[in-house]
Amino acid sequence: MLELIIGGVLILIVIILLVTNIRVVQQARAYVIERLGAYSTTWHVGLHFKIPFVERVAKVVSLKEQVVDFPPQPVITKDNVTMQIDTVIYFEITDPKLYTYGVEHPMTAIENLTATTLRNIIGELELDQCLTSRDIINSKMRSILDEATDPWGIKVNRVELKNIMPPKEIQAAMERQMKAERERREAILQAEGEKKSAILIAEGEKESAILRADAKKQAAILEAEGQAEAIRSVQQATADGIRAIKESMPTEAVIKLRALEAFSAAANGKATKIIIPSELQGLAGLAASAKALWEDDPASTEPEAAK
């Protein structure tokens, strides 16, 4: 009976040992295993069994990309300006074995390496270059840190300068400069607006003047066309009158009579000078002929007969 109890206890102990030494490695994790104090293997995703009292999990490593924000570091520029710069590093562990055995306190080592690298790079640049060359500084730091941390099983993916804080007096001077620059840009924008407004006004006046000139031109053209049409009408009427006279084949007496009527009309007009034909006898004869024609005309004697 005692033997059964002892056997059952031993079996229970074995089962407990087996269960407690079963390990399930999650995604994006790695287990570094030591056997009798020496590195044995690295477990990745899946179910694993650890030999009791022989093997142990030396380190559980996360394979995800990690972000470390280091506190501000004092650095001195080439032109002897002391400022505070804090950096952010994005890295991932590519070799769990090297990360476990490569360096003691990897984060502290990376922080010190970052501060040293940052001082070396900033020391070669002036203040203005530091403020305007962040991308260049980030790229140089990433390259140097990635090479330096490679023996530690770490890959630096990206380095960002989070804040660059110059001394207060320099910040005040920069703020005044930025304010002056903003005022200058506002003045330029205002001047450009006034310039565009003046151009628009000038263009409007120009177009208005062109339209007025076109209107006057069109009016002059219409007036000239009207005068030309009137002249053509007068000339056409004159030509029609001459044609009618020619077609009626007037006698010399009729022509002279018409001339006399025209002379009378001229004499009764407002003209201050009258040109009198030299052939007065011809005019007298013309008048006598007209009288004869009048007397010989039956229509002119009919009223006398009626009387």
Beta strands, then each sheet from edge to edge (+ up, - down):
strand 1: 22-25
strand 2: 29-35
strand 3: 38-43
strand 4: 46-49
strand 5: 55-62
strand 6: 66-69
strand 7: 73-76
strand 8: 82-93
strand 9: 154-165
sheet 1: 1+ 4-
sheet 2: 3+ 2- 5+
sheet 3: 6+ 8- 7+
sheet 4: 6+ 8- 9+
end
